[in-house]
Amino acid sequence: MGRQRGAGIGGGNDEREQTLNQLLTEMDGFEGNTGIIIIAATNRPDVLDSALLRPGRFDRQVTVDAPDIKGRLEVLQVHARNKKLAPEVSLEAIARRTPGFTGADLANLLNEAAILTARRRKDAITMLEIDDAVDRVVAGMEGTPLVDSKSKRLIAYHEIGHAIVGTLLQAHDPVQKVTLIPRGQAQGLTWFTPSEEQGLISRAQIMARISGALGGRAAEQVIFGDAEVTTGAGGDLQQVSNMARQMVTRFGMSDLGPLSLESQQGEVFLGRDWMTRSDYSEEIAARIDAQVRTIVEHCYDVACKLIRDNRVVIDRLVDLLIEKETIDGEEFRQIVAEYTPVPEKEQYVPKL
Ligand code: ZN
């Protein structure tokens, strides 16, 4: 009901707008409506009518964001009440593993774990089911592993490419595990431990993420050659373009200087963004494209160099990955450290 008035064609005569007009009048009219408190909720604050947001209308605004670690622990405690957990299951450990999860994700996580437990004919949920449920909530259903073949080797090199670039770049989040067990759309997956601090991300971190995301394609190309690269990197490349573009147009992290060239992208809302218009000339558009290209090419070179310089350990890791299907982060780092120094990553560990 609180949507921006005058949106679309047809003017301000529809019933919804009349109701909103009336509500606004009641909310700060001359008559005191003592004892009446108005509470409202929305998941589209971007389309609210600006009159609703003026001082004196809604005095308190509470933003409900994804919970922090304390919040997650408390949400988990609520949803764990009616489930049987093995004594070694620590809700605190689950809260630590799940930055970015919403309340609904956490509820879903415990439900999935309970279903897995029943299917495995166990009496109580153990950490094993929790771990599997986290993977499932994040990446989808587990598929059947491929048989050893050329394409399995290629996928292994692709994933190890992500993992090795992520491990050797200091600013990248550490590898949590690499796996060849397919999940959802992905044939293999490299998991990184996300950092709890979600506020500010530095230029070095974004560059490292771009290089890491290009690590898969870089490995395919360096090892199998131009003709053998696959469509497997499609998703990676999309992420890469997004990150690089945002560096240039939103965060002022390129040679174009500290300019914000694009407003925060949201869905086009009829009435407010009636026509999509860009805030810059065609000349600037061409320069943006050139900058995006420069960033991506630079990061791709970084990734290719890391792959070429570490070919020996990559071959060993690929053999191990094909044999074991999953390598966890600790083991991965130990093996890499036998060949080349692995930079220490400082990760912020929140206190509970
Ligand atoms: Zn990939």
Residues whose N, C-alpha, C, O or C-beta is under 5 A from the ligand:
A	BS01	ZN	G216 G232 D236
